Amino acid sequence: MACFVVPLIQAVATSVYRKRNIQSVTSPDASPFKRHLPSLEKMLWGGTVMLIVDHIINGELTWRFPFFTALDQAGGGGVVLKEMLTVGVPMSLALTAVWAVWAVLESRKESIHIQTNN
């Protein structure tokens, strides 16, 4: 029910970082991770939106406070926190790891393409 909070926080942090460091991110000499940061940002925001929609459809989120249905019950805060730690954190770590591998492979592909054109 609250697993989307972790990727949401990561998406906000990634967006803020990219916007504050736009010159270093767009530089051709930047690391593969900085150059491909917009892709991670899109993946995080897209996944977060999909998870929010899924949780609304399944009735785990409501439009009225406290928004999370688990918080209406005694001990609900623990349930929400446990879900964030056991589902949200591993989900964000897995997504970031897949993106990191993709960024390295994409950079190698780009460097091979540049070498063959010269």
N, C-alpha and C positions, 0 to 999 in steps of 0.2 A: 503494500500500500504506500510506502514512502521510499521505495528503492530509487525513484527518479530524483530525489533530492540531491544525492551525491553527484550524479552526472550533471545536474543543473548547476551546482556550485562549481564544478570543474569547468563547465561551459562558460560561466560568467568570468571565472578567473582567466581562462584562455582568451576570451574576447578582450578583456581589459589589458592583458599582457600584449596581445597583438596590436591593439590600437595605440598603446603607449610606445611601442618599439617598432613602428611601421617601417622605418628606414632599414633597420637591421634584419627584419623579416623578409623584405623584398630584395635585398642585396643579392647579387649572383654569387658572392663569396660566402654567403651565410651557410650554416650547417644544414644538412638535409631536414633536420627537425624544425628549424626556424622557417625554411622555405616552404615546407608543407604544413605549417601550422594552421592555415585556413581550412585545410581538409579535416583536421582533427576538430576544429571548431564547428564545422558543418555537421560532422558525425555526432558530436555531443548534443548540439541543439536539436537536430532531427530526432535522435533517440529519445531525448527528454520529452519532446512534444508528443511523440508516439506513445511513450509510457504514460504521460498524463491523460491522453485521450483514452487509452486502455483502462486506466484506473477509474476514470469517470464512467465509462461504459459498464464496468464491473461493479459500480456502486461503492468503490473504496474511497472515492473523493466526492465531496458534496460542494455545493455553492455557498453553504452557510458555515459559519464558524462552529467548530474547530477544523473544518474542511476534511480532516482524516477521520473516517468513521471509527477507527480504533480508539481515538481519543475520547469518545463518548463513554467508554467503559473504564472501570477502575483498573489501573495498571496499564492503560493503553499507551502511555508515554514510553514504557519499557518495550512494548511490542513494536512501536514505531522505530525506536532507536535500534533495537535488535535487527529489524528488517534493513535499516540503512547500513548497518555494519556487516551483516551476513549476505546481503544481496547487492546492495548499491555499491559498496566498495569493490568487491570482486568483479562486478560488471564493469565499473569504470576502469579498473586495472586491466582487464582483458581487452577492452576496447582500445585503450592506450597502447598496449603491447602490440596488438594487431596493426594499429596505425604506425607505430615505430618501425616494425618490420617492413610495412608497405613503403614508408618514407625512404628507408635505406635502399630497398630494391628499386624504387622509382628514380632515386638519385643515381644509382649505378646505371640504370637504363639510359638516363639523360646523358651521362658522361660518355657512354659507349656511342650514343647517337652523335654527340658532338665530335668525338674522335673520328668516326667514319665519314663525317661530312668535311673534315679538314684535310 
